[in-house]
Protein backbone atom coordinates (compact mmCIF):
# COMPACT_ATOMS: atom_id res chain seq x y z
CA UNK A 1 0.00 0.00 0.00
CA UNK A 2 1.23 3.48 -0.84
CA UNK A 3 1.36 6.05 1.94
CA UNK A 4 -0.16 9.52 1.53
CA UNK A 5 2.99 11.33 0.35
CA UNK A 6 3.81 8.67 -2.21
CA UNK A 7 0.21 8.69 -3.46
CA UNK A 8 0.49 12.44 -4.02
CA UNK A 9 3.79 12.05 -5.87
CA UNK A 10 2.36 9.28 -8.08
CA UNK A 11 -0.66 11.46 -8.90
CA UNK A 12 1.51 14.49 -9.68
CA UNK A 13 3.85 12.37 -11.81
CA UNK A 14 0.97 11.25 -13.99
CA UNK A 15 -0.79 14.64 -14.07
CA UNK A 16 2.34 16.52 -15.14
CA UNK A 17 3.73 14.01 -17.63
CA UNK A 18 6.55 12.47 -15.59
CA UNK A 19 5.45 8.82 -15.28
CA UNK A 20 2.47 6.92 -16.67
CA UNK A 21 1.28 3.36 -15.94
CA UNK A 22 2.47 1.24 -18.86
CA UNK A 23 -0.08 -0.15 -21.35
CA UNK A 24 -2.79 1.76 -19.48
CA UNK A 25 -5.39 1.59 -22.29
CA UNK A 26 -5.29 -2.22 -21.93
CA UNK A 27 -5.50 -2.23 -18.17
CA UNK A 28 -1.76 -1.91 -17.66
CA UNK A 29 0.93 -4.43 -16.77
CA UNK A 30 1.87 -4.66 -13.12
CA UNK A 31 5.09 -2.92 -12.15
CA UNK A 32 5.90 -1.51 -15.54
CA UNK A 33 5.93 2.24 -16.11
CA UNK A 34 6.38 4.64 -19.02
CA UNK A 35 8.23 7.93 -18.61
CA UNK A 36 6.34 10.83 -20.15
CA UNK A 37 7.89 13.92 -21.78
CA UNK A 38 8.98 15.51 -18.51
CA UNK A 39 10.02 12.23 -16.92
CA UNK A 40 12.09 11.33 -19.97
CA UNK A 41 13.78 14.74 -19.80
CA UNK A 42 14.45 14.34 -16.07
CA UNK A 43 15.99 10.89 -16.65
CA UNK A 44 18.09 12.25 -19.51
CA UNK A 45 19.38 15.09 -17.33
CA UNK A 46 20.37 12.65 -14.59
CA UNK A 47 22.15 10.35 -17.03
CA UNK A 48 23.88 13.20 -18.88
CA UNK A 49 25.16 14.72 -15.62
CA UNK A 50 26.34 11.32 -14.40
CA UNK A 51 28.16 10.60 -17.68
CA UNK A 52 29.81 14.00 -17.65
CA UNK A 53 30.97 13.67 -14.04
CA UNK A 54 32.16 10.07 -14.10
CA UNK A 55 33.27 9.59 -17.71
CA UNK A 56 33.87 12.81 -19.65
CA UNK A 57 35.50 14.70 -16.77
CA UNK A 58 37.83 11.83 -15.81
CA UNK A 59 40.86 10.46 -17.65
CA UNK A 60 40.70 7.05 -15.98
CA UNK A 61 37.19 5.90 -17.00
CA UNK A 62 36.09 4.71 -20.44
CA UNK A 63 32.53 4.43 -21.71
CA UNK A 64 30.85 1.31 -23.07
CA UNK A 65 27.44 0.30 -24.42
CA UNK A 66 27.20 -3.49 -24.34
CA UNK A 67 24.42 -5.72 -25.66
CA UNK A 68 21.44 -6.76 -23.54
CA UNK A 69 21.52 -10.31 -24.93
CA UNK A 70 24.75 -12.23 -24.38
CA UNK A 71 26.00 -15.78 -24.74
CA UNK A 72 24.37 -17.87 -21.94
CA UNK A 73 27.85 -18.97 -20.84
CA UNK A 74 28.33 -15.44 -19.52
CA UNK A 75 25.70 -16.11 -16.86
CA UNK A 76 27.01 -19.58 -16.16
CA UNK A 77 30.50 -18.22 -15.55
CA UNK A 78 29.34 -15.25 -13.47
CA UNK A 79 27.29 -17.47 -11.15
CA UNK A 80 23.95 -15.92 -12.01
CA UNK A 81 22.36 -19.17 -13.13
CA UNK A 82 23.18 -20.69 -9.74
CA UNK A 83 23.12 -17.76 -7.34
CA UNK A 84 20.92 -14.97 -8.72
CA UNK A 85 17.88 -16.05 -6.73
CA UNK A 86 15.43 -14.86 -4.09
CA UNK A 87 13.54 -17.10 -1.64
CA UNK A 88 9.91 -17.45 -2.80
CA UNK A 89 7.09 -18.43 -0.45
CA UNK A 90 3.41 -18.82 -1.38
CA UNK A 91 0.20 -18.59 0.62
CA UNK A 92 -1.78 -21.79 -0.01
CA UNK A 93 -5.06 -19.97 0.59
CA UNK A 94 -4.85 -16.95 -1.77
CA UNK A 95 -1.82 -18.12 -3.81
CA UNK A 96 -0.12 -14.75 -3.41
CA UNK A 97 3.67 -15.05 -3.62
CA UNK A 98 6.16 -13.17 -1.50
CA UNK A 99 9.86 -12.96 -0.86
CA UNK A 100 10.41 -14.94 2.31
CA UNK A 101 13.08 -12.50 3.49
CA UNK A 102 10.59 -9.62 3.16
CA UNK A 103 8.05 -11.24 5.47
CA UNK A 104 10.58 -11.49 8.29
CA UNK A 105 13.85 -9.71 8.96
CA UNK A 106 16.99 -10.52 6.97
CA UNK A 107 18.67 -11.88 10.09
CA UNK A 108 15.69 -14.14 10.85
CA UNK A 109 15.67 -15.46 7.28
CA UNK A 110 19.40 -16.18 7.31
CA UNK A 111 18.97 -18.20 10.50
CA UNK A 112 15.86 -20.02 9.28
CA UNK A 113 17.41 -20.89 5.90
CA UNK A 114 20.29 -22.64 7.67
CA UNK A 115 17.91 -24.52 9.99
CA UNK A 116 15.73 -25.68 7.08
CA UNK A 117 18.62 -27.56 5.47
CA UNK A 118 18.93 -29.81 8.53
CA UNK A 119 15.21 -30.72 8.78
CA UNK A 120 13.21 -33.44 7.07
CA UNK A 121 10.44 -32.41 4.66
CA UNK A 122 7.76 -33.23 7.25
CA UNK A 123 9.50 -31.20 9.94
CA UNK A 124 10.08 -28.29 7.52
CA UNK A 125 6.33 -27.93 6.95
CA UNK A 126 5.53 -27.39 10.61
CA UNK A 127 8.65 -25.30 11.18
CA UNK A 128 7.71 -22.83 8.42
CA UNK A 129 4.14 -22.42 9.71
CA UNK A 130 5.47 -21.56 13.18
CA UNK A 131 8.06 -19.06 11.98
CA UNK A 132 6.15 -16.96 9.46
CA UNK A 133 3.40 -14.40 10.18
CA UNK A 134 -0.11 -14.35 8.72
CA UNK A 135 -0.41 -13.70 4.99
CA UNK A 136 -0.32 -9.92 4.35
CA UNK A 137 -2.81 -10.41 1.50
CA UNK A 138 -5.58 -12.59 2.98
CA UNK A 139 -4.68 -12.71 6.67
CA UNK A 140 -4.67 -16.52 6.90
CA UNK A 141 -2.12 -18.10 9.25
CA UNK A 142 -0.14 -21.33 8.93
CA UNK A 143 -0.83 -21.80 5.22
CA UNK A 144 2.65 -21.33 3.74
CA UNK A 145 4.56 -23.43 1.24
CA UNK A 146 8.18 -24.31 1.96
CA UNK A 147 10.36 -21.49 0.54
CA UNK A 148 12.07 -22.24 -2.75
CA UNK A 149 14.82 -20.35 -4.55
CA UNK A 150 13.50 -18.40 -7.54
CA UNK A 151 15.86 -17.28 -10.32
CA UNK A 152 15.29 -13.63 -11.20
CA UNK A 153 16.50 -13.71 -14.80
CA UNK A 154 14.05 -13.39 -17.68
CA UNK A 155 14.50 -16.23 -20.17
CA UNK A 156 13.81 -16.08 -23.90
CA UNK A 157 14.85 -17.88 -27.10
CA UNK A 158 16.81 -17.03 -30.24
CA UNK A 159 15.33 -18.31 -33.49
CA UNK A 160 12.07 -20.15 -34.27
CA UNK A 161 12.63 -23.16 -31.99
CA UNK A 162 12.04 -22.83 -28.27
CA UNK A 163 14.44 -25.44 -26.94
CA UNK A 164 17.31 -25.54 -24.48
CA UNK A 165 19.96 -24.96 -27.15
CA UNK A 166 18.40 -21.58 -28.08
CA UNK A 167 17.94 -20.14 -24.57
CA UNK A 168 19.22 -16.65 -23.85
CA UNK A 169 18.59 -14.31 -20.93
CA UNK A 170 17.78 -10.64 -20.62
CA UNK A 171 20.67 -9.31 -18.59
CA UNK A 172 19.87 -8.78 -14.88
CA UNK A 173 22.74 -6.30 -14.52
CA UNK A 174 25.02 -4.31 -16.78
CA UNK A 175 28.24 -5.39 -15.04
CA UNK A 176 28.94 -8.56 -17.04
CA UNK A 177 28.99 -6.66 -20.33
CA UNK A 178 31.94 -4.70 -18.95
CA UNK A 179 33.77 -7.78 -17.68
CA UNK A 180 33.48 -9.68 -20.96
CA UNK A 181 34.77 -6.59 -22.81
CA UNK A 182 37.76 -6.19 -20.48
CA UNK A 183 40.15 -7.74 -23.03
CA UNK A 184 38.73 -5.62 -25.87
CA UNK A 185 39.29 -2.46 -23.81
CA UNK A 186 42.87 -3.49 -22.98
CA UNK A 187 43.66 -4.31 -26.61
CA UNK A 188 42.13 -1.19 -28.19
CA UNK A 189 42.53 1.54 -25.56
CA UNK A 190 45.66 0.45 -23.59
CA UNK A 191 44.47 1.91 -20.27
CA UNK A 192 46.76 2.01 -17.24
CA UNK A 193 45.71 0.55 -13.91
CA UNK A 194 43.72 1.82 -12.07
CA UNK A 195 41.01 2.47 -14.64
CA UNK A 196 37.28 2.04 -14.99
CA UNK A 197 34.69 0.99 -17.55
CA UNK A 198 31.31 2.73 -17.30
CA UNK A 199 27.98 2.26 -18.97
CA UNK A 200 24.34 3.23 -18.70
CA UNK A 201 21.89 0.58 -19.78
CA UNK A 202 18.75 -1.46 -19.24
CA UNK A 203 18.58 -4.47 -16.95
CA UNK A 204 15.69 -6.85 -16.28
CA UNK A 205 14.68 -8.78 -13.17
CA UNK A 206 11.68 -11.03 -12.68
CA UNK A 207 11.02 -9.69 -9.19
CA UNK A 208 8.77 -11.70 -6.87
CA UNK A 209 7.37 -8.66 -5.08
CA UNK A 210 7.95 -5.51 -7.12
CA UNK A 211 6.21 -2.32 -6.11
CA UNK A 212 6.37 1.11 -4.46
CA UNK A 213 5.84 2.94 -7.75
CA UNK A 214 9.11 3.00 -9.76
CA UNK A 215 11.27 1.77 -6.87
CA UNK A 216 11.20 -1.95 -7.71
CA UNK A 217 10.26 -2.68 -11.31
CA UNK A 218 10.75 -5.43 -13.88
CA UNK A 219 12.93 -3.36 -16.22
CA UNK A 220 15.17 -0.54 -15.14
CA UNK A 221 18.31 1.40 -16.02
CA UNK A 222 21.63 1.25 -14.25
CA UNK A 223 24.51 3.71 -14.31
CA UNK A 224 27.41 1.49 -13.35
CA UNK A 225 31.20 1.47 -13.17
CA UNK A 226 33.65 -1.40 -12.87
CA UNK A 227 36.85 0.13 -11.51
CA UNK A 228 39.91 -2.12 -11.91
CA UNK A 229 42.62 -1.89 -9.26
CA UNK A 230 45.43 -3.79 -7.56
CA UNK A 231 44.26 -5.92 -4.67
CA UNK A 232 46.40 -4.09 -2.12
CA UNK A 233 44.64 -0.79 -2.91
CA UNK A 234 41.02 -1.92 -2.53
CA UNK A 235 40.25 -0.20 0.79
CA UNK A 236 41.61 3.13 -0.44
CA UNK A 237 39.54 3.02 -3.64
CA UNK A 238 36.44 1.72 -1.85
CA UNK A 239 36.50 4.75 0.48
CA UNK A 240 37.26 7.06 -2.44
CA UNK A 241 34.27 5.80 -4.41
CA UNK A 242 31.97 6.11 -1.42
CA UNK A 243 33.02 9.77 -1.13
CA UNK A 244 32.44 10.30 -4.86
CA UNK A 245 28.95 8.80 -4.63
CA UNK A 246 28.04 11.06 -1.72
CA UNK A 247 29.48 14.02 -3.65
CA UNK A 248 27.19 13.11 -6.56
CA UNK A 249 24.16 13.01 -4.27
CA UNK A 250 24.91 16.52 -3.04
CA UNK A 251 25.32 17.76 -6.62
CA UNK A 252 21.87 16.55 -7.69
CA UNK A 253 20.19 17.89 -4.56
CA UNK A 254 19.84 14.91 -2.20
CA UNK A 255 20.40 16.11 1.37
CA UNK A 256 22.71 14.05 3.58
CA UNK A 257 20.07 13.94 6.33
CA UNK A 258 17.82 11.95 3.99
CA UNK A 259 20.11 8.99 3.38
CA UNK A 260 22.15 6.54 5.42
CA UNK A 261 25.00 4.10 4.81
CA UNK A 262 24.34 0.44 5.59
CA UNK A 263 27.05 -2.20 5.59
CA UNK A 264 26.01 -5.64 4.38
CA UNK A 265 26.39 -8.35 6.97
CA UNK A 266 28.50 -11.36 6.03
CA UNK A 267 25.46 -13.60 5.47
CA UNK A 268 23.84 -11.21 2.99
CA UNK A 269 26.88 -10.52 0.82
CA UNK A 270 26.56 -11.52 -2.83
CA UNK A 271 28.59 -14.54 -3.92
CA UNK A 272 31.19 -12.27 -5.56
CA UNK A 273 31.51 -9.64 -2.83
CA UNK A 274 33.97 -9.20 0.01
CA UNK A 275 32.45 -5.90 1.13
CA UNK A 276 29.24 -4.12 0.10
CA UNK A 277 27.47 -1.03 1.35
CA UNK A 278 24.08 0.35 0.41
CA UNK A 279 23.30 4.04 0.30
CA UNK A 280 19.72 3.97 1.54
CA UNK A 281 17.39 6.89 0.85
CA UNK A 282 14.56 7.81 3.20
CA UNK A 283 11.68 7.16 0.81
CA UNK A 284 8.09 7.69 2.04
CA UNK A 285 7.93 3.92 2.67
CA UNK A 286 11.15 3.93 4.72
CA UNK A 287 14.89 3.63 4.18
CA UNK A 288 15.62 1.48 1.12
CA UNK A 289 18.55 0.99 -1.25
CA UNK A 290 19.26 3.85 -3.63
CA UNK A 291 22.83 2.97 -4.66
CA UNK A 292 25.29 0.17 -3.96
CA UNK A 293 29.05 -0.02 -3.68
CA UNK A 294 30.75 -3.42 -3.78
CA UNK A 295 34.26 -4.82 -3.69
CA UNK A 296 33.91 -7.71 -6.16
CA UNK A 297 37.54 -8.88 -5.71
CA UNK A 298 38.82 -10.64 -8.85
CA UNK A 299 35.86 -13.04 -8.93
CA UNK A 300 34.37 -12.05 -12.29
CA UNK A 301 37.51 -11.84 -14.42
CA UNK A 302 38.79 -15.12 -12.95
CA UNK A 303 35.47 -16.84 -13.64
CA UNK A 304 35.29 -15.61 -17.24
CA UNK A 305 38.93 -16.47 -17.88
CA UNK A 306 38.32 -20.02 -16.64
CA UNK A 307 35.15 -20.64 -18.67
CA UNK A 308 36.13 -18.78 -21.86
CA UNK A 309 39.75 -19.87 -21.98
CA UNK A 310 40.76 -16.30 -22.84
CA UNK A 311 43.62 -14.46 -21.16
CA UNK A 312 42.03 -11.73 -19.03
CA UNK A 313 45.18 -10.70 -17.19
CA UNK A 314 46.74 -7.24 -17.09
CA UNK A 315 50.49 -6.72 -17.46
CA UNK A 316 51.78 -4.53 -14.66
CA UNK A 317 53.97 -1.88 -16.29
CA UNK A 318 56.25 -1.53 -13.26
CA UNK A 319 56.88 -5.14 -12.26
CA UNK A 320 56.19 -6.73 -15.64
CA UNK A 321 54.04 -9.36 -13.94
CA UNK A 322 50.64 -10.34 -15.26
CA UNK A 323 47.82 -10.01 -12.73
CA UNK A 324 44.07 -10.29 -12.66
CA UNK A 325 42.83 -6.91 -11.38
CA UNK A 326 40.38 -6.59 -8.53
CA UNK A 327 37.21 -4.52 -8.92
CA UNK A 328 35.34 -1.81 -7.05
CA UNK A 329 31.79 -1.42 -8.36
CA UNK A 330 29.68 1.70 -7.75
CA UNK A 331 26.10 1.15 -8.97
CA UNK A 332 23.49 3.89 -9.45
CA UNK A 333 19.86 3.09 -10.28
CA UNK A 334 18.25 5.59 -12.66
CA UNK A 335 14.61 5.03 -11.68
CA UNK A 336 15.44 5.02 -7.99
CA UNK A 337 17.35 8.26 -8.47
CA UNK A 338 14.31 9.81 -10.20
CA UNK A 339 12.04 8.66 -7.36
CA UNK A 340 14.43 10.03 -4.73
CA UNK A 341 14.59 13.35 -6.60
CA UNK A 342 10.79 13.55 -6.79
CA UNK A 343 10.54 12.81 -3.07
CA UNK A 344 13.30 15.29 -2.22
CA UNK A 345 11.85 18.05 -4.40
CA UNK A 346 8.15 17.57 -3.50
CA UNK A 347 7.09 20.51 -1.32
CA UNK A 348 3.65 21.52 -0.10
CA UNK A 349 3.27 25.20 0.73
CA UNK A 350 0.20 27.05 1.92
CA UNK A 351 -1.07 27.89 -1.55
CA UNK A 352 0.88 25.66 -3.93
CA UNK A 353 2.67 22.37 -4.56
CA UNK A 354 6.16 22.78 -6.00
CA UNK A 355 8.96 20.47 -7.11
CA UNK A 356 12.14 22.18 -5.98
CA UNK A 357 14.57 20.47 -8.34
CA UNK A 358 18.10 21.72 -8.73
CA UNK A 359 18.07 23.74 -11.98
CA UNK A 360 20.67 21.40 -13.50
CA UNK A 361 18.27 18.44 -13.36
CA UNK A 362 14.90 20.20 -13.80
CA UNK A 363 13.13 18.84 -16.91
CA UNK A 364 12.11 22.36 -17.97
CA UNK A 365 14.54 25.17 -17.18
CA UNK A 366 12.54 28.18 -18.39
CA UNK A 367 8.88 28.69 -19.24
CA UNK A 368 7.91 31.62 -21.48
CA UNK A 369 4.42 33.15 -21.27
CA UNK A 370 2.59 35.85 -23.19
CA UNK A 371 0.45 37.67 -20.63
CA UNK A 372 -2.64 37.17 -22.84
CA UNK A 373 -3.02 34.53 -25.53
CA UNK A 374 -5.45 36.63 -27.59
CA UNK A 375 -2.96 39.46 -28.18
CA UNK A 376 -0.86 38.52 -31.24
CA UNK A 377 1.79 41.13 -30.50
CA UNK A 378 2.47 39.53 -27.09
CA UNK A 379 2.28 35.97 -28.41
CA UNK A 380 4.64 36.67 -31.30
CA UNK A 381 7.22 38.35 -29.08
CA UNK A 382 7.00 35.55 -26.49
CA UNK A 383 7.60 32.99 -29.27
CA UNK A 384 10.61 34.96 -30.48
CA UNK A 385 12.09 34.80 -26.98
CA UNK A 386 11.19 31.10 -26.71
CA UNK A 387 12.84 30.28 -30.04
CA UNK A 388 15.97 32.19 -29.01
CA UNK A 389 16.36 30.57 -25.57
CA UNK A 390 15.41 27.01 -26.57
CA UNK A 391 18.59 26.64 -28.62
CA UNK A 392 20.54 26.77 -25.35
CA UNK A 393 18.12 25.70 -22.60
CA UNK A 394 15.18 23.30 -22.28
CA UNK A 395 12.24 25.70 -22.51
CA UNK A 396 8.47 25.48 -22.64
CA UNK A 397 6.03 27.91 -24.26
CA UNK A 398 2.82 28.15 -22.20
CA UNK A 399 -0.21 30.31 -23.01
CA UNK A 400 -2.91 28.05 -21.53
CA UNK A 401 -5.02 29.64 -18.77
CA UNK A 402 -4.49 32.74 -16.69
CA UNK A 403 -1.02 33.70 -15.52
CA UNK A 404 -1.59 32.43 -11.96
CA UNK A 405 -2.57 28.96 -13.17
CA UNK A 406 0.45 28.88 -15.45
CA UNK A 407 2.76 29.71 -12.54
CA UNK A 408 1.22 26.94 -10.43
CA UNK A 409 1.51 24.45 -13.29
CA UNK A 410 5.20 25.26 -13.79
CA UNK A 411 5.76 25.04 -10.02
CA UNK A 412 4.45 21.46 -10.10
CA UNK A 413 6.73 20.67 -13.05
CA UNK A 414 9.67 22.11 -11.12
CA UNK A 415 10.56 24.85 -13.64
CA UNK A 416 13.10 27.19 -11.97
CA UNK A 417 12.21 30.33 -13.96
CA UNK A 418 9.19 31.78 -15.76
CA UNK A 419 9.45 34.67 -18.24
CA UNK A 420 6.32 36.75 -18.86
CA UNK A 421 5.90 39.04 -21.86
CA UNK A 422 3.45 41.85 -21.06
CA UNK A 423 2.45 45.24 -22.45
CA UNK A 424 5.46 46.94 -20.83
CA UNK A 425 7.65 44.64 -22.92
CA UNK A 426 6.32 46.32 -26.05
CA UNK A 427 7.38 49.68 -24.64
CA UNK A 428 10.73 49.11 -22.94
CA UNK A 429 11.85 45.63 -24.11
CA UNK A 430 11.86 44.23 -20.56
CA UNK A 431 10.15 41.08 -19.31
CA UNK A 432 9.23 39.72 -15.88
CA UNK A 433 11.41 36.86 -14.69
CA UNK A 434 9.89 34.91 -11.78
CA UNK A 435 12.01 32.71 -9.51
CA UNK A 436 10.28 29.42 -8.60
CA UNK A 437 11.48 29.11 -5.02
CA UNK A 438 11.26 32.70 -3.79
CA UNK A 439 8.47 33.69 -6.24
CA UNK A 440 10.33 37.01 -6.55
CA UNK A 441 9.76 38.81 -9.87
CA UNK A 442 12.45 40.88 -11.59
CA UNK A 443 12.36 43.02 -14.73
CA UNK A 444 15.10 42.02 -17.18
CA UNK A 445 15.87 43.36 -20.62
CA UNK A 446 15.12 40.89 -23.41
CA UNK A 447 18.66 41.14 -24.79
CA UNK A 448 20.06 40.31 -21.31
CA UNK A 449 18.07 37.10 -20.80
CA UNK A 450 20.67 34.78 -22.28
CA UNK A 451 23.56 35.94 -20.06
CA UNK A 452 21.17 36.12 -17.07
CA UNK A 453 20.29 32.41 -17.39
CA UNK A 454 23.74 31.23 -18.45
CA UNK A 455 25.02 30.49 -14.95
CA UNK A 456 21.64 29.74 -13.38
CA UNK A 457 20.35 26.78 -15.38
N, C-alpha and C positions, 0 to 999 in steps of 0.2 A: 504494500500500500504506500502511496506517495503521501508525504506530509504536506502541510499547507503551503510552505514556501516553495517546495519543488513543484507542486501543482500550479502555482502562479507562474513559475518560470517556464514550465511546459506550455501553458496557455499563451504566454507572451511570445515564446519561440515560434509557435504556430501562427499567431496573429500577425507577427511582424516579419514573417518570411525567413526565420532562422532554421527551423527544423520541422518537417512534416512527417506524420506516420507514413511508412512506405506502403505502396499499393492500396491507398486508402479507398479508392473507388470500388475496390473488390473486397472490402472488409479488412484490408491490411494483412500483414504477416508479422506475427509476434516478434518483437525485439529486433526489428529492422526499421531504419529511419532514413529519410531523404533530407539532405541539406538544401534549403531554399536559397534564393539569391543572396540574402544577407548572411546566412550561415556559411554558404560556400565561400563568400568573400572573407569572413572571419577565419575560417579554416586556412584559406590561402595565406592570409596575413601571418598567422601563427607559423605555418610551414616555411614561408619566405624568410621570416625573421630568424627562425631556428637555423635554416640552411646558411644564411649570411653569417650568423654568429659562430656556428660550429664547423662550417666547411670553407666558405669564401674568405673569412677573416683569419683563418689559420693556415699555416704552411704544412702542418703535420697530419691533416685529414683529407682524404680523397673521397669523392662522391661515387655512388654506384646506383644502378637501377636494375636489380636482378628480376628474373622471371618468377611469377607466382607458382607455376607448375614446374616441378623438378623431378629428376630421376628418383623413383621410390627408394633406391639405395641410400640417398641422402638421409632419409628419415630413419632408415635402419641403422646407419652408422651413428647418427646423432643421438639415438636412444629414444626418439619420439614414439616409435611404434610400440616400445615396451613400457616407457615411463610417462608419456604425456597423457595422464589419466586423472580423473577425479572420482571419488567414491560416490556411487549412485545408490540411493535407497528409495523404495517405493511404498506408498500407503496401499495396502491391499483393499481398503474400502473404497477410496475415491480414485485410486490409480495415479494420483499426482506424484511426480518424481522430484526429489530434492538431492542436493549435495549433503551427504552425511555430516561432513565437517562444518556445514552451515547451520545444522540443527543443534549442535552442541559446540563447545569451544574447541579450538584447534588442539589444545593440550589434551582435552578429554578424548578427542578422536584418535590422536597419536597413541594414547594409552590403550584405548579399546581395540584399535587395529592390531596391536601386538598381541593382546589377549585372545582375540578371535582365532589367530593362527594355531593356538594350542588347544582349542576346543573341538569336540566332535560336532557334526552337523546338527544333531538333536539339541545339544547343549547351546550351540550358537543361537538357535531360534529363541529360546527363553532368555538368553543373555541380552540379545538385542532389544527385546520387548521391555526389559527392565531398565535399560540404559537410556532409551530415547524418549523424548516428550511426546505429547499428543500431536497428531497431524495438524500443522498450521492451516491446512485447507479445510478439512472437514471436522476436526476436533476429536476424532476417534483415537483411543489409546490402544497400545499393544497390538497393532495390526501392520507391523513393518516387515518388509522382506529383508533378507540378509544383504548387507551392502556388497556391491560388486564394482570393480574398477571399470570405468567407462572412458574409452579413448576419445579425445576431444577433436581429432582431425576429421575434416570433411573428406569423404572418399568419392572419387569419380572415375571415369574410364576414358581412355584414348581409343578412338576408332569405333567401328560399328558393333564389335563384340564386347559384351560385358562379362569378361572372365578375369581370372586372377592374374593372367599375364599382361593385362591392359590396365591394371589399377594405377592410378596416380592420386595424389592428395593435394588439396588446396593448402598452401603453407600456413601453419599456425603461428609463425613468427617470421620476421625478416632476417634474423641473424644468420641462418644457414646459407642464404644466398651470398653473404659476405665471406663466410668461411670457405665455401667451395670455389670462390673467385680469388682466394688469397694468392695462389700461384700466378694467376693471370696478372694481378696487380704487381707482384714482385717482378715478373718478366717484362711488363710494359712500362711501368712507372719508376722502378728502382727506388722505392722509398727507403729511408733510413729509420731503424728502430730508435725510439718509439714512434709509431705512426698509427693512424686510425683509418677505418673504412666506414663511411656513413651512408645511410639511405633512408628515404621516406617511402613507405609502401603499404599496401593492403595486406592484412592477415585475416585468417578465418578460424573460428573456434566454435565447435558444436556444444555450446555451454548447456549444462543441465538446468541451471536456474539463472538465466539472464534477467535483466531488469534494471529498475531505477533510471528510467529514461535512457539516455545514451551512455550511461556508465558501463554497463555490461551488455554487449551486443554480439551478434553472430559474425559480423564483418566490421573491421575497424582498421585504422591506419596507425602505424608506428613510425616514430622518428627515432632511429637507433644508430648507435655507434659501437663498433668492435675496435677497441684500442689495444694494439699489440705492444707488449713490453717484455723486459727481462723479468724472470721470476723474482729476483731479489728486490725489485723496485715496486712490487705490487701494492704494498701499503701506502707508499708515497702517492702513487697515481690514483689509488682508490679515494684517498682523502681529497686529492686535487679535483677529481671529477665530482665528488659530492659538493665541494665548494662551487664548482662551475654550474651545477644544476640548481643550487640555491640562488646563485647570481642570476641565472635565467629567470627563475620565478619572480624575483624582484623586478626584473626588466619588463616583464609582461603584466605586472600589477598584482601579483599574488602576495599578500601580506604574510610575514613570517609567523604571526600569531595564529594564522589559519591553517598551518600544516605542522606535522610532527614527523620525526624520524623514528622508524621502527626497525630494529635488527631482527632478522630471521633467526629463530631458534634452530639448533642443530637438526631436530627431527623434521623441520619443514623446509630445509634447504633443497633446492632442485638437485637432480642427480649429478649435474655438472659443476655445482657451485661450492666454493669453500667459504665465501662470505657474501651475504646479500642484505641490502637494506631497502626498505620501502619508504618513499616520501608520501605520507598519507595526508590528503586534504580533508578539511572539515566540511564535508558535504552536508546538505540538510538531513541526510539519513545517517550521519555519523562519520567518523574518520575511516577512510578507505583509500586504497592504493591509487595514487596519481602517477608516480614514476617509480622505477626500480633501478638499482645499481648493483651489479653482481661481479664478483671475481670468479670467472669461469675457468681459471687455471689454464692448462694446455689441453683440456679434455677434448674439445671439438676438433682441433687440427690433428691431434693424435688419432682420434677415431676415424676421421676421413682419410688420413694417410694410410691407416691399416686396411680399411675396406677398399679404397680406390687403387692402392698400390702406387700412388703418385708421391713424389718427394715434396713435402710441404714444410721443409725446414728453411731457416733463414741463416745466411752466412754472416756471422758477426765480423764487422769490418776491422775491429781492433784485434781480437784474438785469432781470427780466421776460422774459428770453430763453427760448426753448423748446429743450430739449436731450433727447437720448436718454441716459438714465443708463447707467453701467457697472455691472457686477455682480461681487460676490464670492460664491462658492458653497461653503459648508461642507456636506459630505455625510456622514451617519452611517448605516452599515448596521446594521439591527436584529439579524439573525441572526449577523452577525460579532461584534457586541457581546456577544450571549449566549454564543457560543463562547469569546470572550476571557474573559468572566466565569467560565465553567466552568473554563477552564484556570487562570486566576488563583486561583480559590478552591479547586481540587482539592488536597487535602493528605493524604498518607499518614503516619500516626503509627504507633507501635509496635503498638498494639492497636485501631486504628480508621482508617476513611477518613472525612474530613470536608470539606464544602464551606464554606469560610470567607467567605461572602458578607457584604458590608456589610448591616447590618440593614435599611437603607432599600430594598434591592433584593431581599432574600431572599423567596422565594415564600410561605413560611410564617414568620410572625414569632414565634408562640408556640404550643407544643403543650401540651395539658392532658391529664394522665393520672390515672385512679384507680389507686391502688396495686394493687388486685385487682379484676378484672372481675366476680367472683362475689359481691361485697359491695354490695348495692343502695344502702346508705347512702353509700358512697364514690362510686359511679357517679353517683348523683343529684346529689351536691354538686359533683362534677367537671363535670357537664353544666351546672349553674347558673353556675359560673365561666366555662365555655366560652361560654355564651349571653350572658353579660354582656360579656366581652372582645371577642367577635367583631363586635360592633356598631362597634368602633373599629379593631381590628386584624385582619389575616388570621390566623386561628387554625385549629388542627386538633385534633380530639378523637381520642385514640389509646388503646385498651384492649386491643390485640392483642399477646399474648406477654408475657414477663416484662419487668420494668422496664428491665433492662440491654439487652435487644434493642430496646426502644422508644427508648432513648437513642441507640443506634447507628444506628437507622433515621432518626431525626431529624437526627443528625449528617450522614448522607449526603444528606439533603434540604437541609441548610444552615440549619436552624431555629435562630435565635440563643438562644432561651430555652425551657425545658421547665418546666412547673408540675405538681408531683405532689401529689395529695390522698391523705393517709394517715390512720391512726387518730388521730394527734395533732391532725389538723385538726378532728376531731369534738370534741376536748376544748378546744383553745385558739384555734380559728379561724385557724391559721397553716398555710401550705403551703410546700413546698420549691421554690425557684426555682433551676434549674441553668443556668449560663452555658455556652454551647456551646464557646467557645474555651479557657477556663481550666478547665472542668468543675467549678468551685467551686459549692457548694450553699449557699443562704442561706434562712433561715426568714423569711417575710414574712406579715403579716396579710392575710387575704382582702380586707378593705376598703381596703387600701393598694396592691393590685395595679395598679389603673388609673393612679394617679399615678406608681408605680414605673416602669411601662413607657412612660409618656407621652413622655419625652425619649430613650428608648433604642431604640425601633423606629418 
